[in-house]
Amino acid sequence: MRFLLNKNIPFLLTLLLSLLFACKKQEYIPTGLANDKGNIDYIPVIRTSVNGEMDKVKNKKVILTGEFSYSKGFTASAITFGHCWRTSPQPTTDDAKTTFFNLEEGEFESSLTGLLEETRYYVRAYVIANGQTFYGEDISFVSKDAIDADNPNDPTSSWAKVTSFLGDGREGAVSFKINDLIYVGLGEDAGGYKQDCWTYNPSSDTWTQVANYGGVARSKAVAFSLDNQRAYVGTGWADSSLNDIWEFNPFSNNWYQRTPYPKAVHDATSFSIGENGYVGLGEGNSAFYSYNRGLNEWLPVADFPTGERTGAVGFSLGNYGYVGTGESNGSPQNDFWQYNLFTNQWTAMSNFQGTTRTGATGCQVSSDQGIIGLGYNGTHGYLTDVWMYNATYQVWSKLNGSFTGGQRFKPVSFSHDNQLYMGLGRNENNEHPSSMWKYSINK
């Protein structure tokens, strides 16, 4: 079937988009565009139907329908069409979308699955024809219990207490994971900086002390693990900024000094992708560097786009690093950025949907999901909310219920086997609780 936008044959392309509920219609009037021969090309007429009554969609998935029609005698070739959606207005084909080709006259259907609970989505139809993209009217809805059973993103469980950290309670600690064991150490409390390190076994819910950190006691350091074999911990604050880096070998329970980070910084952030670790930001620093374990060297990568920042959260999902929140120029932030190691570029993603904050915690919880939560905002004080980011759909969803452990600044978080763990930090009374909590991420 040929489906070209014939410049000499006017056509009518009608796309009906509905949520399968009672509707009211929004209609665009066809517009003529002059082509390079002075003739008029008719662009598609796209009508969208949106339910004017319903504000909640209570389905595991949302079904969108559409229909093409065109005037008699119209000849056609391949076009691309579908629906696109995101959590802010005016979605485009760069966002999540369905894609179909070579449509005969008649109806088609798109299914939006994996939707997040209590999240407003914006959807519009699109048609790509003759090198141009045309969109229908925005419609929006708020999902309610719209969790796809095939998508591990059903944050419906509550927090449960686990064995408390056996060291002193503290803020500004680090955590990392090797071989299904979690390691937590460093930080500070009212008594000073910490050097001790501990491992947590989620299977037995037990803590065991391991070798003290190889460098001086400190707070506000960074940590990342590579190849599920070694961890790298360094930078931080001990009455001044530090740049030393130490490798932890869990098999020998020893620390070994490695090439220092290029700058002395504290309150930096880190993540790892494949065989490389990435560290950047911190007081007075907008730079990022990549650490290669095999070469034991740091190489510069693209600077963070918005300048220096302290107290940001970093984690990786797949082949991408993610950094967001933190404090810049004295103001807490909620922007969220993706780092692409193949292009060495940063891309702005959907902003973190909670209150702006610094001193939050975050980690990866599945192959395409990470969390950011707790922290501090100058207006709202210490915070208890936790949010999950789904990289596949580029949307945020708030976990049900506030963190049961209360308000925390500079806590730690980690995950294992669909369980999110969170604890330590400083509360609103300047206390340092040692309690730890877990949250089940249901599949």
Stockholm file with secondary structure:
# STOCKHOLM 1.0

chainA/1-443         MRFLLNKNIPFLLTLLLSLLFACKKQEYIPTGLANDKGNIDYIPVIRTSVNGEMDKVKNKKVILTGEFSYSKGFTASAITFGHCWRTSPQPTTDDAKTTFFNLEEGEFESSLTGLLEETRYYVRAYVIANGQTFYGEDISFVSKDAIDADNPNDPTSSWAKVTSFLGDGREGAVSFKINDLIYVGLGEDAGGYKQDCWTYNPSSDTWTQVANYGGVARSKAVAFSLDNQRAYVGTGWADSSLNDIWEFNPFSNNWYQRTPYPKAVHDATSFSIGENGYVGLGEGNSAFYSYNRGLNEWLPVADFPTGERTGAVGFSLGNYGYVGTGESNGSPQNDFWQYNLFTNQWTAMSNFQGTTRTGATGCQVSSDQGIIGLGYNGTHGYLTDVWMYNATYQVWSKLNGSFTGGQRFKPVSFSHDNQLYMGLGRNENNEHPSSMWKYSINK
#=GR chainA/1-443 SS CCCCCCTTSCCCCEEEEBCSSCCEEEECCCCEEECTTSCEEECCEEEEEECSSCCEECSSSEEEEEEECCCTTCCCCCCEEEEEEESSSSCCTTSEECCEESCCSEEEEEEECSCCTTCEEEEEEEEEETTEEEECCCEEEEESSCCCTTSSCBCCCCEEEECCCSSCCCBSCEEEEETTEEEEECCEETTEEBCCEEEEETTTTEEEEECCCSSCCBBSCEEEEETTTEEEEEEEESSSEEEEEEEEETTTTEEEEECCCSSCBSSCEEEEETTEEEEECBTTCCCEEEEETTTTEEEEECCCTTCCBBSCEEEEETTEEEEECCEETTEEBCCEEEEETTTTEEEECSCCCSCCBBSCEEEEEETTEEEEECCEETTTEECCCEEEEETTTTEEEECSSCCTTCCCBSCEEEEETTEEEEECSBCTTSCCCCCEEEEECBC
#=GC SS_cons         CCCCCCTTSCCCCEEEEBCSSCCEEEECCCCEEECTTSCEEECCEEEEEECSSCCEECSSSEEEEEEECCCTTCCCCCCEEEEEEESSSSCCTTSEECCEESCCSEEEEEEECSCCTTCEEEEEEEEEETTEEEECCCEEEEESSCCCTTSSCBCCCCEEEECCCSSCCCBSCEEEEETTEEEEECCEETTEEBCCEEEEETTTTEEEEECCCSSCCBBSCEEEEETTTEEEEEEEESSSEEEEEEEEETTTTEEEEECCCSSCBSSCEEEEETTEEEEECBTTCCCEEEEETTTTEEEEECCCTTCCBBSCEEEEETTEEEEECCEETTEEBCCEEEEETTTTEEEECSCCCSCCBBSCEEEEEETTEEEEECCEETTTEECCCEEEEETTTTEEEECSSCCTTCCCBSCEEEEETTEEEEECSBCTTSCCCCCEEEEECBC
//
